[in-house]
Structures are given as structure tokens and as C-alpha cells.
Amino acid sequence: MILAKFLVAASPVPGHAGPMSNVARMLVGAGHDVVVNTGERFRRQAEATGARFVPLKGGAAIDYHELAAAPRRMKLEPGPKMMRFGIEHVFANPIPDQVLGIEAILREFPADAILTDTIFLGTLAFASRPREERPALVRCGTTVLTLGDPAIAPFGVGLPPAASERDRERYAALSWQLKEQFIDFSNAVVNRKLVEAGGAEISSDFLDAMVTEMDLNLQFTVPSFEYPRIAMPENVRFVGAMMPPPTTQFKEPAWWHELEGGRPVVVVTQGTVANIDLGHLLGPTLAGLADEDVLVIAATGGPSPDAVPGPKPANARVVDFVPFDKLLPYASVLVTNGGYGAVNHALSRGIPVVGAGKTEDKAEVTARLEWAGVGINLNTGMPSPMMVRDAVRHILDHPAIYTKVLEVQAEYASYDTRRRVLTALDETLGGGFYVGPREPLLPSRQGKLWLAGGAG
């Protein structure tokens, strides 16, 4: 069998570095030689995959905690200005040092392919080089597909596909508005940094370029959870959910037995970045469900449980972290700010989702929940307790949502993610590389259905 060399490069942000570590683990498990290039904060996670770790250096070694809490960012409202800040400081400014780091690695490690997360923009500097002078470029869809389309609203707006010609006209107007507020500025910053890195300017929107300029796009979801395009590029492959490895070391807390106590279990999380103020979602969820006959498990994603504002209701258990693969099999509903990995994980386990997020890509993720019929989009990052309560109550009381979620769960179950990823890489590299045997599909433990007539 022929083995390959893969360089896995990831933006040093949990929602990007985590899934890319899972990609590295998959490649190492297939016998390939892998180097992971991401932030020092993720060294242990990367090395646990069996890959060799090389840290990002210089301006590429950003600290997402510092940037998320930067006073300038904290003053910005969700929308174009916040997106401009994120593109400039998190994704564009690191380009030159990303390229320098990759070139240094390639001198010692002649990779067959570079796999990056959705918006590791340094790869665009390599895209302008002749194919025979560079490795294959593979974008991994750690968030929604960013490719524009006449029937789809501009990225970040969080609206469903156009249902009429009037919608299309409205979306075209929004595109022109955002072009002035966000896109022109962001493209200029990205192009300036690409030239500084020795690459060529891109002529299209950089969000489109990160799809169209790659040799392969591996989208970590199923078609039912992504908007259709009039002309989907041939280099886009849906591969299913990129799941973390099973948790092997976990001590069940004293309340764990309550998960099987007969009440619907509602899990709520704000993720690992947008959790500076836990009053945005965790606080309202605890308050809104305090008098409901449910068990609420609130995970802070790192901060102390004491950081959650307000009283802790008797029906709530607040923790800093609990592994999703252990907890979700008991869940009836997930309430989340819209992290792409968490939402796909929940849907692949048959759990409907209440989405409440507006920053980063979260408006797009939560909009797809409602469009796909697998959850409720609250259209805000700071819902009221009543909004959360009504959404959870609606899901628990309406069997039709569970029926749709189970259909989508079956679609996820039909995707052998490991084999799809390895097969797509093999085809992109010209064939003959090791794909391995078909992965046995593990029994899927779906979330506990709780319908109007009782537990399912």
C-alpha cells in the first residue's frame, strides 16, 4: 500500500483546531505520516493524535482568549464591524507567518497535501502557484460552506435561501450594503497580506476563494444541513460529521444517575470562545427553565460555574465541562450559541437544537437549524428567559420536529466519514493511496425523545 504525507494546519481557535486534530487522528490511524501545525495551546491535543506537532510562530500564534476579550472588540455589536475585526486580526494578519511556517515545514516534510480549516487563509498564497510546485490544498469545512450564490443571503446575515424573486432582490441589496461595510475592507486586508506573503491577490471574495481555489473541500456535515447552490463546485464533498474520539477517562459526577430519572434532559452550552459573559445564554436558560419539569445540564466551556449569573435552580446542574459523547445520549434538547461542531454532533445523535448565536459564523449555523426543520433559531445571541423556555417547550411538545431530526440522523448514519475523507484525498492525489477497510458503523445512541405523549 502507498502511504502519504499530510500537513494539517489549523487556526488556533477551539472550533477549528479541535476538528482538525480529529482529522489528523484519522489520517494517523490509516497509517499516514502527519504533521500538525497549530497554536501551542493545542499541543497536547495534537500530539495525542499520534502526529508530530509544530507550533505556529510569530503573528500566526494568536491567542483567541486575548482577542475575544480585547476592549476594542468588546465594544462592537455583532455584525459587519465585529466580522471585520475578526477577519483582520484573527485570520488575515497571521497570513505571512502562516506561509513562512508552512514553507519551513515543507522543506523538511514534503507533504502530499496541506489540510486546513475553513479559514486558514495562508493557503491562498499557495493556491496561486502551479500545481506541480505545491502540495494539494484541502479545505476542511469546520463551519458552514462560505460559497456565495444568487439565491443565498450574504454570509453572516443569517437568512434562509431565497424563496421568491423578491427575496433574491433583497439579498442582492444586502450584498451591496455589506460590500461597503465589510467585504471590500476584508478583501483588501487579505490581499495585502497575501502579497506580503509572496502570493498573488485574489479577484473574488475571499470567502468564495477559500472554496473555489482549493483542490478539495471536505464539508463536515450532510447535504440536508447545508443550503443548496445553483452550481455546487465539483471539489466540494460532504463527508458527514467529524466526531471527536470517544472519551476514555471520565468520572461521572454524583448527579449522573439523575439523567435517567424520567425528566427530559436539556443541555445548554455557550461553547469555548463566546463564553466571556455567561449571562448571554446560560443565565437565561437556567432562569427560563427553572419552573419546568426538566433537568438542565449547563456546561460553561471552561469558566467556573460561579461565573453563571443568577441563582442556580433546583433542576439545574452547572459544570465547567462534560464530554458530549457521554452526555448527549441522555439529552432531549440542546440549547447552544451555534458552534458548528456541537450542532452537527447533536443532529447526528438525533437531538433537536435551540440556536441562539450572532457572533462569528453562528448566525449562519442557527439559521440552518430552522431551514432544515431540526430546531429553532432564536435570532439573537442574548435571548430572554421566556424565549428559551418557549423554544424548548415547543420542541418537547411537537413530535414533528423529532421526526425530522431522526430523518437527518439517519442521513448522518449513512455516511462513513473516515472512508469518505480518505477516498476523496486518494482521488485528489491521483489514486493509489491507502484508504483502508470500511469503518464499522457504531450503534447510534440517539438522544432521548420526549414528546407530548411521554418519553420515546
N, C-alpha and C positions, 0 to 999 in steps of 0.2 A: 504494500500500500504506500501511497505517496502522502507525506505529511507536509504541512505548510507552516510558514512563519507569519504570525499576526501581531500587529501593534494595535493595542486598544487604548485610545486616547479619550479622556473624559474630562469635561468641565468639573472643577472641584466643588460641586453642589450635590447634596444627597440624592435628589431626584434624577440626577444624571449619572453620577459616579456609581450609585448603587446598582442600577440596571446594567451598566457597562461591566461591573465586576461579575455580574451573573453571566454576561456574555463570555467573559474571559474564562470563567469556571467551565462553561460548556465546551469551549474550544480546547482547554487543557484536558478535559475529560475525554475528548475524542483523540487525544494523543498529540495535538499540535503544539508547536513552540510559541509561547505567548509572552509579550512584554506589556505591562500596564503602565500608562503614563497619566498620572492624575495628581491631585493635591496630597501633600504629606499627611494631612488629617485622615486620609483614606488608605494609608499604607497597610495597616493590619488587615483591613477588608480585602485589599488587592492581593496581598501575599497569601491570604487564606485560600485563594483560588488555585494556588499552585503555580501562578505566573511569576515572572520576575518583575519587580517594581522599580520604576524610575520616576522620581518626583518631578512635577512641574517646577520650573525655576523662573526667577525674575518676575516680570509683570504678569506672567501666566499663573503664578502661585497666589491667587487671590484668596481672601478669607471671607467666605459668604456671610459669616456671623457679623463681621465688622461692616460689610457693605449693607446688609439688611437693616442694621441699626444706625447707619450713617445719618447724622442730623439732617443733611440735605435731602436724603431720600424720605425720611420720616415726615417731612413737611409736604410731600407730594401726594395728591389724590390719585387713586387708581385711575389709569387712563393713559393717554399718549405721553404725558410728561414723565410718568413713572416708567413707562416702557422705554422711553428714550434714555433715561438714566441707566436702566438695566442693560440695554444693548451696548451703550457706550462703555460702562465701567466693568460689567461682568463678562461680556462676550467679545467686544471689538478691541478694546485696549490690549487684551492679552495676545492678540494675533501674532505680532512679531516674535515674542518669546515662545509662543506655541510652536511656530515654524522652526525657530532655532533649536528648540528641544527635540523636535521630531527629526530634523536633519542630523543632529548629533547621534540619536539612537540608530537611525538608518545606516550610518557609517559603520557601526559595529553589528547591526542586526538588520540584514537586508530583507525586510518584510515583504511578503507577497501582497499583503493588503493592510490598509490602515482603517480600522473601525472606530468611528467616533459617535458621540451622542448627537442629538438633533441639532445643536447649535454651537459645536466646537468649530468656530469659524476659520481657524487656521488652515483647515483642509482646503478651503477655497484657493489658497495660494498655490497648492499643488495641482489643483484642477486645470490651471492654465498651461501646465507643462504637457509635452507629448506623452501619450500613454506608455510608450516604451521606455520612458525616462523616469517613471514613478510607479509606486505600488498602486494597486486598485484602491479606489476610495469608496468606502461603505458607510453610509449614514444609518444610524440606528434610531428608530423612532421612539425616543423616550418621552415624547409628548405628541399631541395631535399632528396630523400632516399639515405642514405650513403652506402647501402649494395653493396659490390663488386660483380662482375660477369665476367666470361671469355670474354664475348662479350662487356664489358663496360670498357672504359679507367679509370685509377685510379682517385679517387676523387680529384678535384681541377685542373685537366688538362683542362677540358672544351672541350671535344671532343664528337661527337655523337657516338652511338653504332656502333660496327664493322659491315661493310657491306661486308667484304671478309675475307678469311683466312689470307691474308697479313695484314689486319688491326688488327686481333687478335694477330698475332706475334708482331706487332709494340706495341700494348698495353701491352703485356707481358713484352717486353723490358722496356717500361716506368715504369711498376710496379717494376721491379728490380732496376731501377735507383732511383725511389722515395723511395724505401725501404731503401736505403743507405742514401738518403738526408733528409728524413722526417719521414717515418713510424717507423723505428727501434727506433729512438730517442724519438718520441712521445709515442710509446707503452711503452718504458722503463720509461718515466716520469709518465705516467698514472699508470702503475703497481706499481711503487714506492709509489705513493700517495694512491693507493688503499690499499696496505699493511699497510701503516701508519694509515689509517682509520679503520683498523681491518678487511678488506675484503681480498679476495683471488686474486692472479694475474689472468689475462685473457690470454688464449692461442692464441686467434685470434687477428686480427687487432681491435683496439678499436672502429673504425667506424663501423665495422661489428658487434661487440659485442653489441653496443647500439641498434641494431635491433634484433639480434638473442637471446640475453639474457633477453629481456623483455617479459612479458606475453602478451602484446598487443602493436601494433604500429598503431596509428591513423595518417594517412598521409593526410595533409590538402591541397589536390588538387584532380584532377580527373586522371584516368589512361592515358588519351591522353596527359598529360603533365608530364609523368614520363617514363623513359626508362623501357622497359620490361626486366625481368630477366628470365633466363632459368628455374630457380626453385624459384618462389616467395614464401617466407615463409607464412605459413597459418596465422601467427599472424599479418600480415600486412593488414590493412583495409583502403581503400580510402574512405574519408568521404566528399569530396568537400572542397570549400574554407571556412576558418574560418574568417568570416567577423566581423569587429568592429560594435558596436551598432550604430544605426542611430544618427547623430548629432542633438541635440535638441536646442542648443544655438549657433547661428551663425548670425552675422551681415554682410550682403552682402556688399562688398566694392563698391565704386562708379562706378567702371568699369564693374560690374557684367552683366549689360544688353548687353555688347559687346559680350558675349558668344553666343548670338543668332543673331549676326549681319550678318551672311551669310558666314563668312570665316571658314575654318577648324580650329579647336582648337587643338593646340599641347601643351600637359602638359609635363613639364620636372622637375625631382627631382633627387637629389643625396642621398636621404634617411636621416637618423638621426645620423649615425655614420661616414660614409665616406664623410663628408661634411666639413672637415677642410679646404680644398682648393677647393673652388667652381669654380676654373678655370679648373678642370678636366672635367666637363660635362656641368654645367650651362653656363659657359662662351662661350664654343664652340657652344652650341646650339643657344644661342642668336645671336652670330655672324653669324652662318651658315644660320639662317632663317631670318635674318634682311631684306632681299630684297624679301622674299617670301610673297605671298598673304595669310598669315595665322595669327592667333592670338596665341601668345606664352604666356602661364602661367607658370612661373618659381617659384617653391617653394624651399626655401633654407633648410627647415627642422630644422630651429632654428636660424642660424646666421642671422645677419642683411642683408637686401637686398643690402646694400652698400658694402658688402663683395664680391659680384659678380664682377669679373674683367671686364674691358672694358666698353664701352658705352652701355646704355640701349636703344635699338632700339625702334622706334615709335610703332612697332607692338607687343611689349612685356610688360607684367605686372609682376613685380617681387615682391614676398611676402615671409614672413618667414614661413607662414603656411596657408593652406586652406584645409578644410576637403574633403577627396577624395569622400565620398559618395555624397557630394554636387556638386563637380566639374566634376567628371568623366562622368556623363550623357551627358555632352556637348562635351566631347573630341572625337577627331578622331584618335589621336595617343598619346601614352605615350612614352616618352623618359626617361629611368631610368638606374641607375647603377646596377640594377638587384636584388633589395630586393624581397625576395620570396613572402611576403605578398602583396606587391604592385602589383607584376606581376599577381598573382592569382586573385586579386581584379579586375584588368583591364580586364583580359581574361573573368572573369565571367560576365562582363558588355559588352562584345563584342568589346573590344578595342585592336587593334594590338599594339605591343610593339617593340621599338628600344632599344636593350640592350647594355650597354657599362660599363662593370664592370669586374675587375680581382681579387679584394681582397676578403678575407673570402670565402664564398660559391658562389660568384656572377658569376664566370666563368662558374659554372655548371648550374646556373639558366638561364643565357643568351644563353648558348649552346642549352638548351632545347627549347628555342623560335624558333630557326631556324629549329631544328629537327622536331618539331610539326607543322611547317608551319604557325605559328601565329605571326611571327615577324622577325626582322633582328638582327643578332648578329654581332656587330662591332669588336669583338675580341680584344678589348682594353679598358682600363679604362680611357684613355685620348685621345679621338678621335679629329680629326681636324674638324674645322667648315664645311669643304666640305664633310667629311664623314657623319656627322649628316644630313646635307642638303640633300645629295643624298639618304640616307636611308629613311628619311621622305617623300621625293618626290616620291620614289619608291612605298612606301606603299599607298600614296594618289592616285597614278596613276594606281594601279593594283588591279582590283576587286577580283582576285583570292584569295588574302590574306584575304580580308574581308569575302569572302565566307567560308574559312576555319575557321576563328575566330568565325563566327556565329555558325558553327557546334560545335565547342568546347564550346561556350557559352551555347548552348542547353544541352550539357552534364553536365555542372555545374548546370544548372537549374533543371536537373532531380534528383539532389542529395539533399535530405532533411538532411542537415548536422547535425542539432540538434538531429534528431531521430537516424541517423546512429551512432553518438557518444554515445548516451545513450544506444542504443541497444547493441553495441559492449561492453560497460562497463558492462551491465547487464549479458551478456553471459560469460564474463571473470570472473565475481564474482560468477557465479554459478546459475544465474537466480533468478527471483522473485523481483528484484529491480524496482523501478518506472521509467518507460520510458516516460509516458505521451502521450497525443494525438499527432497525426501527425501535424507538424508545417505547417500552411497555407503558401504556396509559394507566396511571394510578387511579384507584377508585376515587371518584369525586365526592367529597363530603360537602353537600350543599348547605347553605345557611338554613336555619330553622324557619320554615314558613309559618307565619302567623296570620291567619285570615279571619274574616268576620265570624266564621263558624267555629273558630278554635284553632289549635295547633295542627299543622300539617305534617 
